[in-house]
Amino acid sequence: MKSVCFYFQVHQPYRVKKYRVFDIGTDPEYFNDRSESDLNNRKVLEKVASKSYIPATRLLLQLLQKHPELKVSFSFSGVALEQLERYAPEAIELFKKVIDTGRVEVLGETYYHSLAFFYSPTEFEQQVTKHREIIRRLFGVRPRVFRNTELSYRNDLAGWADANGYAGILAEGWDPILGWRSPNYVYKPVGSQNTRLLLKNYRLSDDLAFRFSSRDWSEWPLTAEKYGAWLGAAEGDTVNLFMDYETFGEHQWEDTGIFAFLEQLPQELGKNNGIDFKTPSEVIASYDVRDEVDMPHTVTWADTDRDLTAWVGNPMQKAAIEAIYALEQDVILANDGRLIEDWRKLQTSDHFYYMCTKWFGDGDVHAYFSPYESPYDAYMTYMNALSDLRLRLSKRSG
């Protein structure tokens, strides 16, 4: 029996508004943009919820009711859940309903969708704990599998997951790491005894997430029948399809046929003998370990490099991320809830992603996601807000 394991990421950051140098010292509202720009977090959240989260989850609920074999998993950033509660409560209620079916697993991650694991183990632990609390409050479950921000992973993260009782952890099934091996098996990570590693099949995942609507793609149009045949022909125990949930309706608009594709897929897979659906925990419990995987250096799911250069690949990005974590001790000692919250929101990985200056295909993807005119505009906006945070901190400490 071969399984299909779906994992969907739900995340929306608090984007920093057009914060000017003249605002430093006078405006502590970094994320509150009341204009009609793409920096208006409420406007963006409501748009994505109406185009993607609400219709996709409504359809998913119908599919779960129609196909008792269907199972999926989600990872929600805490900052996305905060905004959904405030601006799109209907989406929260739909997510609760699909999770209440008992066939949708919720994964653990960092509350602020940050790269804290690589900069502050203490802060990382704080964010994971806070994330666990909001998942328990909203959905009544405790994550058993962990997914780090941007699917970023290396061996010592597996050691942490093992020590903290996680059954599994997700990572990118990157060819230079796997070599001749396939991502379609359960692996044992170096540095862990009990935690298992599930690797993304990036080719089949990206067929949906990135290539589905591309008329330049030789396989366009992608039908559920064709995709089902590909999954049926794939070797291994589990085909791990990991992608942003915004794939359905936002990155791939409704008029591309993405919702019709999703609606037809469970039935098509049912025609392929030997294929079922499993959550990450069920995959881990069902299949033996194939081999051990060693990732001493950080691997992510972004860009052609599959490393952290999407967020820290140029001097602007490095300066910004080092500056925010350099404030950690002073911010925590200040014991000011508002300061701590703003400091943590400024850790969200998206801020640094917007500053990326890569070219060609990678640069196009970064530009697509960025609400700023340029990476330099993103950097100046962020650093102005950070300067104000420093000023507030100095006044609080003084």
SVG drawing of the C-alpha trace seen along z (x, -y; Angstrom):
<svg xmlns="http://www.w3.org/2000/svg" viewBox="-20 -63 47 65">
<polyline fill="none" stroke="black" stroke-width="0.4" points="0.0,0.0 1.3,-3.4 0.1,-6.6 -0.4,-10.2 0.4,-12.7 -0.9,-16.2 0.5,-19.0 -0.8,-22.6 0.9,-25.7 -1.4,-28.6 0.6,-31.8 0.1,-35.5 2.6,-38.0 2.1,-41.3 3.6,-43.4 5.4,-46.6 3.6,-49.7 5.4,-52.4 7.3,-53.5 9.4,-56.6 12.4,-58.0 10.2,-60.9 7.9,-58.4 10.7,-57.3 9.9,-58.5 6.4,-59.5 4.6,-56.4 4.8,-53.0 2.2,-51.4 4.4,-49.5 1.8,-47.1 -1.3,-49.3 -1.7,-50.6 -5.2,-52.0 -4.6,-52.8 -5.7,-50.7 -2.1,-49.5 -0.8,-46.0 0.6,-46.7 -2.8,-46.9 -2.8,-43.6 -6.5,-43.5 -7.1,-44.0 -4.7,-41.3 -6.0,-38.8 -9.6,-39.4 -8.7,-39.0 -6.8,-35.7 -9.5,-34.4 -12.2,-35.1 -10.3,-33.8 -8.5,-30.8 -9.0,-29.9 -12.8,-30.0 -13.7,-28.4 -10.9,-25.8 -11.8,-24.7 -15.5,-24.6 -14.6,-22.3 -12.3,-20.3 -15.0,-19.8 -17.3,-18.5 -14.6,-16.2 -13.9,-14.8 -17.6,-14.0 -17.8,-12.4 -14.5,-10.5 -14.0,-8.8 -10.5,-7.8 -9.3,-11.3 -6.8,-12.8 -4.7,-15.9 -2.6,-18.0 -2.2,-21.7 0.4,-24.0 -0.8,-27.4 1.4,-30.2 0.3,-32.0 0.3,-35.4 -2.0,-34.0 -4.4,-32.6 -4.5,-35.9 -5.5,-37.8 -8.0,-35.1 -9.7,-35.4 -9.9,-39.2 -10.7,-39.6 -12.0,-36.3 -13.7,-34.3 -15.6,-32.2 -12.3,-30.7 -11.4,-29.8 -14.8,-28.1 -14.3,-26.1 -10.8,-25.0 -12.3,-23.8 -14.9,-21.8 -12.4,-20.0 -10.1,-19.3 -13.1,-18.0 -13.5,-15.2 -10.5,-13.5 -8.9,-13.1 -6.9,-16.4 -3.7,-16.6 -2.3,-19.9 1.5,-20.3 3.7,-22.4 5.8,-25.3 7.0,-28.7 4.2,-31.2 5.8,-34.1 6.9,-32.1 10.5,-33.1 14.0,-31.7 14.6,-31.8 16.0,-28.3 19.1,-29.5 19.6,-32.7 18.2,-32.1 17.3,-28.6 15.6,-30.3 13.4,-32.5 12.6,-29.5 11.4,-27.5 9.2,-30.4 7.6,-30.7 6.9,-27.0 5.3,-27.0 3.1,-29.9 2.1,-28.2 1.2,-25.0 -1.1,-27.1 -3.0,-28.7 -3.4,-25.4 -4.8,-23.9 -7.1,-26.9 -8.6,-27.0 -8.6,-23.3 -8.2,-21.3 -5.2,-19.3 -1.5,-19.0 0.9,-18.7 2.9,-15.5 4.8,-16.4 6.9,-19.5 7.4,-21.7 9.9,-24.5 9.5,-27.9 10.1,-27.7 10.6,-23.9 14.1,-24.9 15.9,-21.9 19.3,-20.5 20.4,-17.7 20.3,-19.5 16.6,-20.4 15.9,-16.7 17.7,-16.3 15.6,-19.1 12.4,-17.4 13.4,-14.1 14.1,-15.6 10.7,-17.3 8.7,-14.2 7.8,-14.8 7.2,-11.7 8.3,-13.4 9.6,-16.4 9.2,-17.7 11.9,-18.7 12.7,-19.2 13.5,-16.1 16.5,-17.9 18.4,-15.8 22.0,-16.8 21.2,-15.5 19.3,-12.3 21.6,-11.4 20.2,-8.2 17.5,-7.9 13.8,-8.8 11.9,-11.3 9.0,-8.8 10.1,-6.9 10.3,-7.4 13.8,-8.3 15.7,-8.4 17.5,-11.8 21.0,-12.0 20.9,-13.2 17.6,-11.5 16.6,-8.1 12.8,-8.3 11.8,-11.2 11.3,-10.3 11.9,-12.5 9.3,-13.0 10.6,-14.6 8.7,-16.7 8.5,-15.4 9.2,-18.8 8.6,-17.9 5.1,-16.6 4.3,-19.3 5.5,-22.1 3.4,-20.7 0.5,-22.0 1.9,-24.9 3.8,-26.6 3.3,-25.0 -0.4,-24.2 -1.6,-27.3 1.5,-27.8 0.6,-27.5 4.3,-27.2 4.6,-24.0 4.7,-20.9 2.2,-19.1 -0.4,-21.9 -3.3,-21.4 -2.8,-19.2 -5.9,-17.1 -6.7,-15.1 -6.6,-12.0 -3.1,-12.7 -1.8,-13.7 -3.4,-10.6 -1.5,-8.5 1.7,-10.2 1.2,-9.5 0.2,-5.9 3.5,-5.4 5.7,-7.0 8.0,-4.6 8.1,-4.3 5.8,-4.2 4.5,-7.7 4.3,-10.7 4.6,-13.8 2.9,-16.7 3.8,-19.8 2.7,-23.3 1.2,-26.6 -2.6,-26.4 -2.9,-29.6 -2.1,-27.4 -5.9,-26.9 -7.5,-30.1 -4.7,-32.7 -1.5,-31.5 -3.6,-29.5 -6.8,-31.4 -10.2,-29.8 -10.4,-30.3 -7.3,-28.1 -9.5,-25.1 -7.6,-24.5 -10.8,-23.9 -12.2,-21.6 -8.9,-19.7 -9.0,-19.4 -12.6,-18.2 -11.8,-15.4 -8.5,-14.3 -9.7,-12.0 -11.9,-10.0 -9.1,-9.7 -6.7,-8.4 -9.3,-6.0 -9.2,-4.4 -5.5,-3.7 -5.3,-0.4 -2.8,-0.5 -3.0,-4.3 -4.5,-5.7 -4.3,-8.9 -2.4,-9.3 -1.5,-12.1 2.2,-12.6 1.7,-10.7 0.1,-7.8 2.8,-7.6 5.4,-7.4 3.4,-4.7 2.8,-2.7 6.1,-2.4 9.6,-1.2 12.6,-3.5 14.3,-3.3 17.6,-4.8 19.4,-7.5 19.6,-11.1 22.4,-13.5 21.7,-17.2 24.5,-19.0 23.8,-22.3 20.4,-24.0 18.0,-23.0 14.8,-24.9 12.0,-24.7 12.8,-28.1 14.6,-29.0 16.9,-26.9 19.6,-27.0 17.2,-25.4 19.1,-27.1 18.7,-30.2 19.9,-32.6 16.3,-33.5 16.4,-35.3 20.0,-36.1 21.7,-36.0 22.7,-39.6 24.2,-42.3 20.8,-44.0 19.2,-40.8 22.0,-39.8 22.2,-43.2 18.4,-43.3 18.1,-39.8 21.2,-40.2 19.9,-43.6 16.6,-42.2 18.1,-39.3 20.8,-41.6 17.9,-43.3 16.7,-40.1 18.3,-40.5 17.3,-44.1 13.8,-43.5 13.1,-40.6 14.6,-42.5 12.4,-45.5 9.4,-43.3 7.1,-45.3 4.5,-43.2 3.9,-45.6 7.6,-45.9 8.1,-42.1 5.2,-41.6 6.4,-44.1 9.9,-42.7 8.6,-39.2 6.4,-40.3 9.6,-41.8 11.2,-38.4 8.8,-36.9 10.8,-35.5 8.8,-37.3 10.4,-40.7 13.8,-39.4 12.4,-37.5 11.2,-40.8 14.7,-42.1 16.1,-39.4 18.0,-40.7 18.2,-37.4 17.7,-37.4 15.8,-35.3 13.2,-32.8 14.0,-33.1 13.8,-36.9 10.4,-36.7 9.0,-34.6 10.3,-37.0 8.8,-40.0 5.5,-38.2 5.2,-37.9 6.6,-41.3 4.2,-44.2 7.2,-46.7 8.4,-48.5 11.9,-47.0 14.1,-45.0 15.7,-48.3 12.3,-49.8 11.6,-46.8 14.9,-47.1 14.6,-50.8 11.0,-50.4 12.0,-47.6 15.1,-49.4 13.1,-52.5 10.6,-50.5 13.5,-48.8 15.1,-52.2 11.8,-53.3 11.7,-50.0 15.3,-50.7 14.2,-54.2 11.2,-52.9 13.4,-50.4 16.0,-53.0 13.2,-55.1 11.8,-52.1 15.2,-51.1 16.2,-54.6"/>
</svg>
